Amino acid sequence: MNAHPPQPEQLVSEVKAGQGGAMTDEVGIITGDLTVATRLLPDGRADIAIQYTDAEDWYVLTGSPAPVPPEGLAALHEQVLERVRHGGGAEAPR
């Protein structure tokens, strides 16, 4: 019997970016009310996408895909949210 619950495939949260925002590959820094999606990839890394909340376009958070820590996808997602809240051109953990 597996003692660990299954990992979610994707986590999505809204966050307000700190001063200096978050760095994206496509458009550089984005700021304000953002939505972050952290999605598990087959290779064990995670794809991290970010958008202006309620916008249509998603951007790659610079540094994505990122390694998933032993604590799992939720721990990585929380690390990303904390970085975006802090601002300063936040990037994915490496």
Order of alpha helices (4+ residues) and beta strands (2+ residues): beta-beta-beta-beta-beta-beta-beta-alpha
